[in-house]
Amino acid sequence: MRFHLNNALTSIAVLLLTLSLALPAQARGLLRDADMEYALKQIAAPILRAAGLSPTRVKVLVVNDSSMNAFVVSNDAIFVHYGLINKMVNATMLQGIIAHEAAHIANGHIARRLGNLSNSRTISGLGLALAAAAAAAGSPEAARGIAIGSASSARRAFLSHTRSEEASADQSGIRYMKAAGASPQGLADVLGLFAGQETLNVTRQDPYMRSHPLSRDRMRAVQGFVASYGTLPPNPAAEYWFARLKGKITAHTRAPSWTLRRLKSEGYADVRALREAVALHRNSKTKKALAAIDKAIALRPKDPFLRDQKAEILLDTRNFAAAVQVYASAVQRAPNDPLVLSGYGRALLANGQVKKALGALEKSRRQDYRDGSMLRDLATAYAKTGQTGMAALITAERFALGGRMKDAGIHAKRASGLLGRGSGPWQRAQDVLIASQRAAKRK
């Protein structure tokens, strides 16, 4: 699992042509992991389809935050804090929160807000996340109306839903769950996690409470919807992927000793072995970690993501040649997964196979350019193959996506002088350079 500060954008060019970036200091990163994101897709896909949304376009991403929250700021991503997932006990609870957030998208709540931003002066300090969302939603006019900053009050104002929106999202979400074959009880159960918080001081409430009004009336309404639509038995496939998702997250975010003490309670043998491997690796017990992950692979030999985990252990312990071999077998089983490709490229680069690494990393970037580690490795691969202009460009884009606009401008200027004038890469460098200059003027 890699911890990155990423932003859910549709196009770097759209963002940089309309915004000057200044990342809020308190901004959280995303937890990016191929196994974890595949599990999320398996859990979310039936719900998204029932909502009329495309599972390939709308991603569910995990925020590196231990508090309980979930939110949407654009029409192509749902964000869930890992702290909320850790509190859930089954897949239907996660499907319930995904269904509710998907309803905010499907019912037009986010689109209406983004459409109103261009004429609003009250959100001048909204911050990068919302500005990026405007660009991602295909609304550069709205994005221009956002002055980048870190005013949390404005950001909360945008994220806060009205009671009518919450009621609409609850009812629609339960309908999506029933249509997808997921028990609507899941939404009631996840809202139950926040029961009683409305009486707490606002500073002590979980972030979800501050953006999603929760009252006794709302809870009664949800329970009424559940009674009307009925409950359904657990879906074995969804429950398996939830166990794997939560097991992977807790193995990385809890102390290794916590994970190892609870292995016997894990009902899936392969997930148990996976959790053990991660915990042992974090304790620097490499041989035991590899033996554990091999147990998981033996149980699911066609699974690319268990091999991805083994390759990551090998790469982290500088066994580069072996990591390349294992990553190659993972890529054979998941040839278009950007995070698997990113890991493969990183291993090839470490093993001195630079040209082959470049191909894997370029393919990864075409699938998902938001992976900061991949961009760093791609820039290195370009530099080692003598493509200094492309190396400078990728470095500029990586700094821009991280909000380091002064550094981005330095590398973009260098790239502009090395790339063919008027070419696609040259134009991308101009986008970053313009954004950097705008950011400097605001200081």
ABEGO torsion letter per residue (X at the ends): XBBBBBBBBABAAAAAAABBBBBBAABBBBBBBAAAAAAAAAAAAAAAAAAGBBAAABBBBBBBBABBBBBBABAABBBBBAAAAAABABAAAAAAAAAAAAAAAAAGAAAAAAAAAAABAAAAAAEAAAAAAAAAAGBAAAAAABBBBABAAAAAAAABBBAAAAAAAAAAAAAAAAAAGBBAAAAAAAAAAABGAAABBAAABBAAAAABBBBAAAAAAAAAAAAAAEBBBBBAAAAAAAAAAAAAAAAAABBAAAAAAAAAABABAAAAAAAAAAAAAAAGBAAAAAAAAAAAAAABAABAAAAAAAAAAAAAAGBAAAAAAAAAAAAAABAABAAAAAAAAAAAAAAGBAAAAAAAAAAAAAABAABAAAAAAAAAAAAAAGBAAAAAAAAAAAAAAAGBAAAAAAAAAAAAAABBBGBAAAAAAAAAAAAAAAAAAAX
